[in-house]
Amino acid sequence: MSTSVLIADDEQVIREGLLAMPWASLGYVNVRAARNGGEALEFLDLAPADLVLTDVRMPVLDGISLSQTIRKRWPKTRTIILTGYKDFSDLHGALRARVVEYLFKPVDPAELEAVI
């Protein structure tokens, strides 16, 4: 069984940086990237992911709403929030959505790998 990751971030440079991580060495063989939360849901409908990394603030569907939907529809999918904002209402929403971790950008690759 392949282990899959979905990255959802509206910033291309962030998506590319996350895609460049050594996913295979972390046990993930299928890595996809979406430009926003709506596109991420479309990808998940086609093929659920084991892990979702999502930005908080994106067009179409924000990361908190995406995380809440993932929790309801794919309860075994783990979600990690990545954000450049230090907004406690976002953190509170992430906790309610039961995300695995809430990391601030720029994300230290070693820290992200440790969380994964």
N, C-alpha and C positions, 0 to 999 in steps of 0.2 A: 504494500500500500504506500503510495507516495504521500508525502507531507507537503501541504501547500500553504503559501503565504499570499495575501492580498495587501498591497500598499495603496492607500487612498490619500492623495495629497494634491492640491491644486497647483503647487509650485513644482515646475518641471525639474529644477535643479535638486530639489529634495527627493523627488521620485527617482531620479537617476542615481543619486547618492545611495539611497536605500537599495535600489536594484543591484548596485555594485558590491553590496556586502557579500561575504563568503557564505552564502546560504547553504550550499551543498555540504560544507564542513559542519554546519549546524543541524544537518539532517533534513533540510528542506530542498526538494527537487523541482517543485513547480512554483514559480514566483511570477505574479502578475501585478500590474499597476493600473489604477484608475485615477482619472483626473478630478473626480469629485465624488461625493457620497451617493448620488443617484447612479452614476456609472458603476460604482462599487457594488450596489445592490443588484444591478443587472448582471455583473460578473458572478456574484454569489448565487443568484438564481440559476445560472447555467452550471456552476460547479462550486459548491461550498468550499470554504477554506478552513484550514486548521487554526490559522493565526491571521489576524487582521491588524495592520498598523495604520492608524488613521489620524489625520490632522483634525483639530477641533473645528476651525473656521474654514469652511469651503462653500463654494456655490452649490446650488441645487439641494443638497442635504448636508447638514453639518455633521461633524464627527460624533457628537453626543447622541443625536437622533439615530445616526447609523448604528452606533453601539447598542442603543436600546432595541432597535429592530433586530440586530444580530442576536442579541440575548434571547429574544422571543422566538425567532424563527430557526436559529441554529445554536441551541444552548451549549453545545460542546465546543464551539468556536471561541478561542481566546482572543481578546481585543486589547491592544495597547494604544493609548492616546499619545500623540506627539503634538506639542503646541509651542508657539512662540509667545503666547499670552499668559500672564500670571493673573488670571481671573478666577477668583474663588467660586463664582457661580458655575464656571465650566468644570472645575474640580468636583464640586458637589454633584453636578449632573453625571459626571464620569463615575463617581462612586455609586450613584443610584443605578447606573447601567452595569455595574459590577465588572468594570474593566480590570485587567490584570495589573496594569501599571500606567502611570501618568508621567511622561517624561517631557522635559523642556528642551526646545530647540535652541541652539544647535545641539543635536544629540551626539553624545560621545559614543562612537561605535563599540568600544569595550563595555560601556554601561549597558547598551542595548543588547549586546551578545550575552551579558551576564543575566539580564532579565529573561531573555529567550531561553 
